[in-house]
């Protein structure tokens, strides 16, 4: 299971596409709100299906 911390994506202040060790990850305003409330939260990374043309991962559930 792939996991990311706030520091793994460069501690972004704005939503959007950010680089991580797993490639590009889409960070939403909700993701940023979780990290603001829980700076040590760790999100799972949801990678796109290998059968799609998508190249950008997104964040899933998190643990605090």
N, C-alpha and C positions, 0 to 999 in steps of 0.2 A: 504494500500500500504506500503510495506516494504522499508525503506530508510537507507542508510549508509553514514557516513562521513568518511574522511580519518582517523580520530582518532578512529573510531569504529572498524577498522581492524588493529590497531597497527601501523599506519603510515609506511607501508612497503616501502622498497627501491628497491625491486626486484619483478617482476611479479611472479605469481604462486598461489598456494592455501593458503588462509589465514583464520584464525578463526575470526568469528564475533558472535554477539549474535543470529544470525539466522543460525549458523552452518558454514561449509566451503564455502568460496566464491572464485571463480577464478578471480584474478586481472591480467589484461593484461598490456602491455607496454603503450597502448593508454590510459587506465584508469589512470595510473600513470602520464602520460603527462598532462591529464586534471587537476589532483590534484596539479601538480607542478605549472601550470599556474593559477589555481583557488583553493587555499587551502581550501576554505570554500564550495566548490561544494558538493552537496548531490546527490548521485546516487540512482536510484530505484534498488531493488534487484529482479532478475528474478529467481524464484525457479523452479527446475526441475518438470516436469509433475509427478503426483502421479502414473501414469501408466508406467513410465520408471524405469529402474534400477539406473539412475543417482542420485547421492547424493550431488553434488556440485552445488551451485547457481552461477549465474554470474551477472554482473552489466549491467544495461540497460541505459536509458536516464539519464541525469543529469540536475540540476538547479544550477545556480551560485548566 
